[in-house]
């Protein structure tokens, strides 16, 4: 399922991507218009990630949790150690599997 792939791919650890993300944050701080294409792309991806069988509310909570954790990590603000992070990821995957 797409939402499980999103969880795994977004939260997959790649320190090189952290550096790229930090550079992008710096660029958009100077020119917020750079986000315009990303907003549209994010909207399109979000629509694909919200399957009817999962329900809008659950899918939205999963996506927001994934994106929030990723952003906290990008900003070096995440309070979670590796074990806690793994448990959060496992819980998100469970939520993605559960029937409504």
N, CA, C and O atoms as CSV, one atom per row, in Angstrom:
chain,resi,resn,atom,element,x,y,z
A,1,UNK,N,N,0.822,-1.180,0.000
A,1,UNK,CA,C,0.000,0.000,0.000
A,1,UNK,C,C,0.868,1.247,0.000
A,1,UNK,O,O,1.968,1.286,0.551
A,2,UNK,N,N,0.322,2.246,-0.637
A,2,UNK,CA,C,1.114,3.470,-0.814
A,2,UNK,C,C,1.465,4.166,0.489
A,2,UNK,O,O,2.569,4.692,0.635
A,3,UNK,N,N,0.537,4.173,1.439
A,3,UNK,CA,C,0.826,4.906,2.680
A,3,UNK,C,C,1.924,4.215,3.483
A,3,UNK,O,O,2.712,4.886,4.150
A,4,UNK,N,N,1.988,2.893,3.428
A,4,UNK,CA,C,3.070,2.179,4.106
A,4,UNK,C,C,4.399,2.467,3.422
A,4,UNK,O,O,5.419,2.639,4.090
A,5,UNK,N,N,4.392,2.520,2.111
A,5,UNK,CA,C,5.607,2.865,1.371
A,5,UNK,C,C,6.055,4.282,1.734
A,5,UNK,O,O,7.250,4.552,1.854
A,6,UNK,N,N,5.089,5.179,1.904
A,6,UNK,CA,C,5.402,6.559,2.279
A,6,UNK,C,C,6.069,6.603,3.649
A,6,UNK,O,O,7.056,7.312,3.843
A,7,UNK,N,N,5.530,5.847,4.594
A,7,UNK,CA,C,6.105,5.800,5.939
A,7,UNK,C,C,7.551,5.309,5.863
A,7,UNK,O,O,8.462,5.938,6.402
A,8,UNK,N,N,7.743,4.196,5.198
A,8,UNK,CA,C,9.079,3.588,5.124
A,8,UNK,C,C,10.073,4.452,4.354
A,8,UNK,O,O,11.224,4.590,4.771
A,9,UNK,N,N,9.648,5.026,3.250
A,9,UNK,CA,C,10.577,5.822,2.449
A,9,UNK,C,C,10.880,7.175,3.089
A,9,UNK,O,O,12.014,7.651,3.025
A,10,UNK,N,N,9.886,7.788,3.699
A,10,UNK,CA,C,10.105,9.102,4.309
A,10,UNK,C,C,10.931,9.004,5.577
A,10,UNK,O,O,11.773,9.862,5.843
A,11,UNK,N,N,10.693,7.962,6.359
A,11,UNK,CA,C,11.419,7.824,7.614
A,11,UNK,C,C,12.657,6.947,7.496
A,11,UNK,O,O,13.346,6.705,8.487
A,12,UNK,N,N,12.941,6.471,6.287
A,12,UNK,CA,C,14.180,5.720,6.073
A,12,UNK,C,C,15.355,6.634,6.335
A,12,UNK,O,O,15.382,7.764,5.848
A,13,UNK,N,N,16.307,6.172,7.080
A,13,UNK,CA,C,17.429,7.015,7.483
A,13,UNK,C,C,18.430,7.200,6.355
A,13,UNK,O,O,18.926,6.223,5.794
A,14,UNK,N,N,18.727,8.443,6.023
A,14,UNK,CA,C,19.760,8.766,5.053
A,14,UNK,C,C,20.321,10.135,5.434
A,14,UNK,O,O,19.716,11.169,5.148
A,15,UNK,N,N,21.459,10.126,6.068
A,15,UNK,CA,C,22.055,11.370,6.567
A,15,UNK,C,C,22.349,12.360,5.437
A,15,UNK,O,O,22.322,13.570,5.662
A,16,UNK,N,N,22.629,11.865,4.226
A,16,UNK,CA,C,22.890,12.747,3.092
A,16,UNK,C,C,21.628,13.565,2.779
A,16,UNK,O,O,21.715,14.751,2.462
A,17,UNK,N,N,20.463,12.924,2.871
A,17,UNK,CA,C,19.210,13.628,2.611
A,17,UNK,C,C,18.954,14.699,3.668
A,17,UNK,O,O,18.357,15.733,3.366
A,18,UNK,N,N,19.400,14.463,4.908
A,18,UNK,CA,C,19.257,15.477,5.951
A,18,UNK,C,C,20.005,16.745,5.555
A,18,UNK,O,O,19.502,17.852,5.748
A,19,UNK,N,N,21.195,16.585,5.006
A,19,UNK,CA,C,21.980,17.759,4.593
A,19,UNK,C,C,21.307,18.479,3.435
A,19,UNK,O,O,21.293,19.710,3.391
A,20,UNK,N,N,20.753,17.724,2.501
A,20,UNK,CA,C,20.056,18.330,1.368
A,20,UNK,C,C,18.824,19.086,1.865
A,20,UNK,O,O,18.553,20.206,1.430
A,21,UNK,N,N,18.089,18.465,2.771
A,21,UNK,CA,C,16.891,19.109,3.328
A,21,UNK,C,C,17.228,20.399,4.059
A,21,UNK,O,O,16.511,21.392,3.935
A,22,UNK,N,N,18.306,20.387,4.813
A,22,UNK,CA,C,18.720,21.596,5.526
A,22,UNK,C,C,19.080,22.701,4.538
A,22,UNK,O,O,18.778,23.871,4.774
A,23,UNK,N,N,19.713,22.336,3.450
A,23,UNK,CA,C,20.054,23.327,2.418
A,23,UNK,C,C,18.798,23.899,1.779
A,23,UNK,O,O,18.715,25.100,1.519
A,24,UNK,N,N,17.821,23.033,1.526
A,24,UNK,CA,C,16.556,23.511,0.959
A,24,UNK,C,C,15.843,24.459,1.907
A,24,UNK,O,O,15.277,25.462,1.471
A,25,UNK,N,N,15.865,24.153,3.203
A,25,UNK,CA,C,15.243,25.051,4.179
A,25,UNK,C,C,15.893,26.435,4.151
A,25,UNK,O,O,15.208,27.455,4.220
A,26,UNK,N,N,17.197,26.454,4.049
A,26,UNK,CA,C,17.904,27.737,3.984
A,26,UNK,C,C,17.506,28.507,2.727
A,26,UNK,O,O,17.315,29.722,2.773
A,27,UNK,N,N,17.382,27.798,1.608
A,27,UNK,CA,C,17.020,28.454,0.344
A,27,UNK,C,C,15.614,29.041,0.411
A,27,UNK,O,O,15.399,30.171,-0.028
A,28,UNK,N,N,14.662,28.298,0.949
A,28,UNK,CA,C,13.295,28.814,0.985
A,28,UNK,C,C,13.119,29.913,2.016
A,28,UNK,O,O,12.193,30.718,1.913
A,29,UNK,N,N,13.999,29.956,3.011
A,29,UNK,CA,C,13.946,31.056,3.969
A,29,UNK,C,C,14.249,32.377,3.267
A,29,UNK,O,O,13.724,33.426,3.640
A,30,UNK,N,N,15.095,32.310,2.254
A,30,UNK,CA,C,15.451,33.515,1.498
A,30,UNK,C,C,14.484,33.806,0.361
A,30,UNK,O,O,14.334,34.955,-0.053
A,31,UNK,N,N,13.825,32.760,-0.146
A,31,UNK,CA,C,12.900,32.946,-1.255
A,31,UNK,C,C,11.715,31.983,-1.110
A,31,UNK,O,O,11.725,30.900,-1.695
A,32,UNK,N,N,10.694,32.371,-0.333
A,32,UNK,CA,C,9.546,31.498,-0.088
A,32,UNK,C,C,8.795,31.070,-1.348
A,32,UNK,O,O,8.098,30.056,-1.330
A,33,UNK,N,N,8.924,31.820,-2.433
A,33,UNK,CA,C,8.252,31.449,-3.691
A,33,UNK,C,C,8.740,30.099,-4.218
A,33,UNK,O,O,8.050,29.443,-4.998
A,34,UNK,N,N,9.931,29.694,-3.786
A,34,UNK,CA,C,10.459,28.396,-4.214
A,34,UNK,C,C,9.561,27.237,-3.767
A,34,UNK,O,O,9.638,26.138,-4.317
A,35,UNK,N,N,8.718,27.487,-2.777
A,35,UNK,CA,C,7.822,26.439,-2.268
A,35,UNK,C,C,6.575,26.230,-3.121
A,35,UNK,O,O,5.889,25.219,-2.964
A,36,UNK,N,N,6.271,27.153,-4.009
A,36,UNK,CA,C,5.036,27.036,-4.798
A,36,UNK,C,C,4.906,25.698,-5.524
A,36,UNK,O,O,3.863,25.057,-5.399
A,37,UNK,N,N,5.908,25.246,-6.272
A,37,UNK,CA,C,5.769,23.936,-6.936
A,37,UNK,C,C,5.671,22.784,-5.930
A,37,UNK,O,O,4.971,21.801,-6.174
A,38,UNK,N,N,6.366,22.908,-4.811
A,38,UNK,CA,C,6.335,21.850,-3.794
A,38,UNK,C,C,4.952,21.734,-3.163
A,38,UNK,O,O,4.505,20.631,-2.849
A,39,UNK,N,N,4.276,22.858,-2.976
A,39,UNK,CA,C,2.916,22.823,-2.405
A,39,UNK,C,C,1.977,22.007,-3.285
A,39,UNK,O,O,1.210,21.179,-2.794
A,40,UNK,N,N,2.047,22.247,-4.573
A,40,UNK,CA,C,1.174,21.524,-5.501
A,40,UNK,C,C,1.531,20.038,-5.532
A,40,UNK,O,O,0.646,19.183,-5.541
A,41,UNK,N,N,2.819,19.738,-5.547
A,41,UNK,CA,C,3.257,18.349,-5.538
A,41,UNK,C,C,2.812,17.649,-4.261
A,41,UNK,O,O,2.357,16.506,-4.310
A,42,UNK,N,N,2.935,18.313,-3.131
A,42,UNK,CA,C,2.521,17.728,-1.844
A,42,UNK,C,C,1.015,17.455,-1.838
A,42,UNK,O,O,0.572,16.405,-1.371
A,43,UNK,N,N,0.247,18.384,-2.350
A,43,UNK,CA,C,-1.212,18.214,-2.425
A,43,UNK,C,C,-1.574,16.989,-3.272
A,43,UNK,O,O,-2.440,16.199,-2.896
A,44,UNK,N,N,-0.912,16.845,-4.402
A,44,UNK,CA,C,-1.155,15.688,-5.282
A,44,UNK,C,C,-0.786,14.382,-4.590
A,44,UNK,O,O,-1.543,13.412,-4.635
A,45,UNK,N,N,0.383,14.362,-3.948
A,45,UNK,CA,C,0.822,13.146,-3.252
A,45,UNK,C,C,-0.122,12.806,-2.104
A,45,UNK,O,O,-0.434,11.636,-1.883
A,46,UNK,N,N,-0.569,13.804,-1.387
A,46,UNK,CA,C,-1.481,13.569,-0.269
A,46,UNK,C,C,-2.776,12.922,-0.747
A,46,UNK,O,O,-3.285,12.006,-0.102
A,47,UNK,N,N,-3.309,13.388,-1.868
A,47,UNK,CA,C,-4.530,12.796,-2.403
A,47,UNK,C,C,-4.349,11.325,-2.754
A,47,UNK,O,O,-5.279,10.534,-2.599
A,48,UNK,N,N,-3.170,10.953,-3.223
A,48,UNK,CA,C,-2.891,9.552,-3.546
A,48,UNK,C,C,-2.712,8.703,-2.291
A,48,UNK,O,O,-2.991,7.504,-2.304
A,49,UNK,N,N,-2.249,9.325,-1.211
A,49,UNK,CA,C,-1.955,8.587,0.014
A,49,UNK,C,C,-3.175,8.319,0.880
A,49,UNK,O,O,-3.091,7.573,1.857
A,50,UNK,N,N,-4.291,8.910,0.538
A,50,UNK,CA,C,-5.477,8.764,1.377
A,50,UNK,C,C,-6.469,7.836,0.698
A,50,UNK,O,O,-7.407,8.286,0.040
A,51,UNK,N,N,-6.251,6.520,0.865
A,51,UNK,CA,C,-7.164,5.559,0.262
A,51,UNK,C,C,-8.490,5.506,1.019
A,51,UNK,O,O,-8.531,5.699,2.234
A,52,UNK,N,N,-9.538,5.250,0.307
A,52,UNK,CA,C,-10.872,5.220,0.909
A,52,UNK,C,C,-10.962,4.206,2.037
A,52,UNK,O,O,-11.596,4.476,3.057
A,53,UNK,N,N,-10.336,3.038,1.873
A,53,UNK,CA,C,-10.465,2.000,2.892
A,53,UNK,C,C,-9.765,2.358,4.201
A,53,UNK,O,O,-10.095,1.803,5.249
A,54,UNK,N,N,-8.811,3.272,4.153
A,54,UNK,CA,C,-8.122,3.687,5.368
A,54,UNK,C,C,-8.869,4.818,6.064
A,54,UNK,O,O,-8.817,4.934,7.288
A,55,UNK,N,N,-9.547,5.632,5.313
A,55,UNK,CA,C,-10.274,6.764,5.882
A,55,UNK,C,C,-9.416,8.011,5.916
A,55,UNK,O,O,-8.223,7.955,6.212
A,56,UNK,N,N,-10.035,9.126,5.611
A,56,UNK,CA,C,-9.310,10.397,5.550
A,56,UNK,C,C,-8.620,10.725,6.866
A,56,UNK,O,O,-7.439,11.072,6.873
A,57,UNK,N,N,-9.337,10.620,7.979
A,57,UNK,CA,C,-8.797,11.046,9.263
A,57,UNK,C,C,-7.544,10.257,9.638
A,57,UNK,O,O,-6.528,10.843,10.012
A,58,UNK,N,N,-7.617,8.918,9.536
A,58,UNK,CA,C,-6.467,8.096,9.914
A,58,UNK,C,C,-5.290,8.358,8.972
A,58,UNK,O,O,-4.154,8.508,9.421
A,59,UNK,N,N,-5.562,8.412,7.682
A,59,UNK,CA,C,-4.488,8.652,6.722
A,59,UNK,C,C,-3.842,10.015,6.959
A,59,UNK,O,O,-2.619,10.147,6.896
A,60,UNK,N,N,-4.660,11.023,7.228
A,60,UNK,CA,C,-4.120,12.364,7.475
A,60,UNK,C,C,-3.253,12.381,8.730
A,60,UNK,O,O,-2.196,13.012,8.742
A,61,UNK,N,N,-3.686,11.699,9.781
A,61,UNK,CA,C,-2.906,11.638,11.018
A,61,UNK,C,C,-1.569,10.941,10.769
A,61,UNK,O,O,-0.535,11.387,11.266
A,62,UNK,N,N,-1.584,9.855,10.004
A,62,UNK,CA,C,-0.345,9.136,9.692
A,62,UNK,C,C,0.609,10.035,8.907
A,62,UNK,O,O,1.786,10.146,9.247
A,63,UNK,N,N,0.101,10.666,7.871
A,63,UNK,CA,C,0.952,11.529,7.038
A,63,UNK,C,C,1.502,12.693,7.862
A,63,UNK,O,O,2.683,13.025,7.753
A,64,UNK,N,N,0.661,13.307,8.677
A,64,UNK,CA,C,1.130,14.419,9.511
A,64,UNK,C,C,2.184,13.962,10.516
A,64,UNK,O,O,3.151,14.683,10.765
A,65,UNK,N,N,2.010,12.776,11.095
A,65,UNK,CA,C,2.995,12.251,12.040
A,65,UNK,C,C,4.325,11.974,11.347
A,65,UNK,O,O,5.385,12.320,11.867
A,66,UNK,N,N,4.265,11.354,10.179
A,66,UNK,CA,C,5.482,11.056,9.413
A,66,UNK,C,C,6.203,12.351,9.048
A,66,UNK,O,O,7.408,12.482,9.261
A,67,UNK,N,N,5.464,13.294,8.502
A,67,UNK,CA,C,6.083,14.551,8.072
A,67,UNK,C,C,6.593,15.366,9.264
A,67,UNK,O,O,7.633,16.018,9.177
A,68,UNK,N,N,5.860,15.323,10.364
A,68,UNK,CA,C,6.293,16.036,11.568
A,68,UNK,C,C,7.585,15.465,12.127
A,68,UNK,O,O,8.500,16.210,12.477
A,69,UNK,N,N,7.657,14.142,12.209
A,69,UNK,CA,C,8.877,13.506,12.706
A,69,UNK,C,C,10.053,13.800,11.783
A,69,UNK,O,O,11.159,14.094,12.237
A,70,UNK,N,N,9.800,13.717,10.496
A,70,UNK,CA,C,10.873,13.997,9.518
A,70,UNK,C,C,11.373,15.434,9.653
A,70,UNK,O,O,12.578,15.680,9.599
A,71,UNK,N,N,10.461,16.371,9.826
A,71,UNK,CA,C,10.859,17.770,9.979
A,71,UNK,C,C,11.639,17.980,11.277
A,71,UNK,O,O,12.645,18.689,11.288
A,72,UNK,N,N,11.182,17.370,12.366
A,72,UNK,CA,C,11.919,17.483,13.628
A,72,UNK,C,C,13.343,16.945,13.491
A,72,UNK,O,O,14.291,17.516,14.029
A,73,UNK,N,N,13.472,15.844,12.765
A,73,UNK,CA,C,14.803,15.286,12.554
A,73,UNK,C,C,15.651,16.191,11.672
A,73,UNK,O,O,16.844,16.367,11.918
A,74,UNK,N,N,15.047,16.750,10.668
A,74,UNK,CA,C,15.755,17.655,9.769
A,74,UNK,C,C,16.298,18.864,10.537
A,74,UNK,O,O,17.389,19.359,10.256
A,75,UNK,N,N,15.517,19.322,11.504
A,75,UNK,CA,C,15.915,20.478,12.308
A,75,UNK,C,C,16.715,20.082,13.552
A,75,UNK,O,O,17.058,20.934,14.371
A,76,UNK,N,N,17.010,18.791,13.689
A,76,UNK,CA,C,17.729,18.250,14.864
A,76,UNK,C,C,16.990,18.554,16.163
A,76,UNK,O,O,17.607,18.882,17.176
A,77,UNK,N,N,15.662,18.443,16.122
A,77,UNK,CA,C,14.837,18.709,17.296
A,77,UNK,C,C,14.116,17.474,17.832
A,77,UNK,O,O,13.432,17.558,18.853
A,78,UNK,N,N,14.255,16.344,17.172
A,78,UNK,CA,C,13.524,15.154,17.586
A,78,UNK,C,C,13.962,14.708,18.979
A,78,UNK,O,O,15.157,14.588,19.250
A,79,UNK,N,N,12.986,14.461,19.867
A,79,UNK,CA,C,13.320,14.017,21.225
A,79,UNK,C,C,13.511,12.504,21.331
A,79,UNK,O,O,13.800,11.996,22.414
A,80,UNK,N,N,13.353,11.778,20.224
A,80,UNK,CA,C,13.339,10.330,20.278
A,80,UNK,C,C,14.720,9.716,20.060
A,80,UNK,O,O,15.486,10.154,19.201
A,81,UNK,N,N,15.019,8.683,20.866
A,81,UNK,CA,C,16.222,7.903,20.592
A,81,UNK,C,C,15.875,6.890,19.500
A,81,UNK,O,O,14.724,6.812,19.071
A,82,UNK,N,N,16.858,6.118,19.053
A,82,UNK,CA,C,16.622,5.188,17.938
A,82,UNK,C,C,15.543,4.155,18.260
A,82,UNK,O,O,14.728,3.826,17.399
A,83,UNK,N,N,15.531,3.644,19.488
A,83,UNK,CA,C,14.535,2.652,19.868
A,83,UNK,C,C,13.127,3.247,19.875
A,83,UNK,O,O,12.187,2.625,19.379
A,84,UNK,N,N,12.980,4.445,20.432
A,84,UNK,CA,C,11.675,5.118,20.436
A,84,UNK,C,C,11.220,5.419,19.018
A,84,UNK,O,O,10.049,5.243,18.680
A,85,UNK,N,N,12.145,5.872,18.197
A,85,UNK,CA,C,11.821,6.186,16.805
A,85,UNK,C,C,11.322,4.936,16.081
A,85,UNK,O,O,10.351,4.992,15.326
A,86,UNK,N,N,11.992,3.812,16.317
A,86,UNK,CA,C,11.583,2.551,15.708
A,86,UNK,C,C,10.173,2.164,16.148
A,86,UNK,O,O,9.372,1.689,15.343
A,87,UNK,N,N,9.875,2.372,17.437
A,87,UNK,CA,C,8.533,2.044,17.953
A,87,UNK,C,C,7.461,2.951,17.347
A,87,UNK,O,O,6.360,2.494,17.039
A,88,UNK,N,N,7.778,4.218,17.179
A,88,UNK,CA,C,6.838,5.143,16.534
A,88,UNK,C,C,6.569,4.688,15.112
A,88,UNK,O,O,5.420,4.661,14.671
A,89,UNK,N,N,7.612,4.333,14.402
A,89,UNK,CA,C,7.473,3.880,13.022
A,89,UNK,C,C,6.625,2.605,12.956
A,89,UNK,O,O,5.760,2.479,12.090
A,90,UNK,N,N,6.871,1.668,13.864
A,90,UNK,CA,C,6.080,0.433,13.909
A,90,UNK,C,C,4.607,0.728,14.169
A,90,UNK,O,O,3.729,0.106,13.571
A,91,UNK,N,N,4.341,1.665,15.052
A,91,UNK,CA,C,2.952,2.033,15.363
A,91,UNK,C,C,2.270,2.669,14.158
A,91,UNK,O,O,1.099,2.398,13.893
A,92,UNK,N,N,2.984,3.503,13.438
A,92,UNK,CA,C,2.426,4.110,12.231
A,92,UNK,C,C,2.098,3.037,11.190
A,92,UNK,O,O,1.067,3.109,10.521
A,93,UNK,N,N,2.971,2.054,11.059
A,93,UNK,CA,C,2.716,0.963,10.115
A,93,UNK,C,C,1.504,0.146,10.546
A,93,UNK,O,O,0.733,-0.300,9.697
A,94,UNK,N,N,1.322,-0.058,11.850
A,94,UNK,CA,C,0.132,-0.764,12.356
A,94,UNK,C,C,-1.131,0.019,12.024
A,94,UNK,O,O,-2.130,-0.548,11.581
A,95,UNK,N,N,-1.075,1.329,12.243
A,95,UNK,CA,C,-2.232,2.174,11.937
A,95,UNK,C,C,-2.598,2.092,10.453
A,95,UNK,O,O,-3.774,2.121,10.087
A,96,UNK,N,N,-1.589,1.990,9.624
A,96,UNK,CA,C,-1.827,1.907,8.187
A,96,UNK,C,C,-2.451,0.565,7.794
A,96,UNK,O,O,-3.114,0.469,6.761
A,97,UNK,N,N,-2.241,-0.461,8.607
A,97,UNK,CA,C,-2.767,-1.795,8.324
A,97,UNK,C,C,-4.179,-2.031,8.844
A,97,UNK,O,O,-4.911,-2.860,8.303
A,98,UNK,N,N,-4.561,-1.314,9.879
A,98,UNK,CA,C,-5.842,-1.567,10.535
A,98,UNK,C,C,-7.027,-1.172,9.659
A,98,UNK,O,O,-6.992,-0.171,8.944
A,99,UNK,N,N,-8.050,-1.971,9.735
A,99,UNK,CA,C,-9.299,-1.656,9.050
A,99,UNK,C,C,-10.067,-0.629,9.883
A,99,UNK,O,O,-9.909,-0.571,11.102
A,100,UNK,N,N,-10.880,0.164,9.234
A,100,UNK,CA,C,-11.676,1.172,9.946
A,100,UNK,C,C,-12.822,0.489,10.658
A,100,UNK,O,O,-13.620,1.152,11.321
